[in-house]
Amino acid sequence: MVRMQIQFTEAQSAALRDEAAARGVSLSAVVRDAVDQALGSGRFRPSREELVRRSLAAVGRFHSGTGNVSRLHDEYFADAAAE
């Protein structure tokens, strides 16, 4: 990656920090995503390493509210598939 220095207004900076916190990612990741969208996401695709990094960052970040999913995952899946 290339390091760059850019400036934002106070409001932009606050909004970026809020978005990064809400997504659970770095401020830089939010800026990169916004730049990709602005330039046309078809032109800029994340590398395999970036996709792996993002996937691993999601591991363990979500909670089902139940304590037995690992033991009863087949039953939960069957119930969800039947709906």
Secondary structure, 3 states (H helix, E strand, C coil): CCCCCCCCCHHHHHHHHHHHHHHCCCHHHHHHHHHHHHHCCCCCCCCHHHHHHHHHHHCCCCCCCCCCHHHHHHHHHHHHHHC
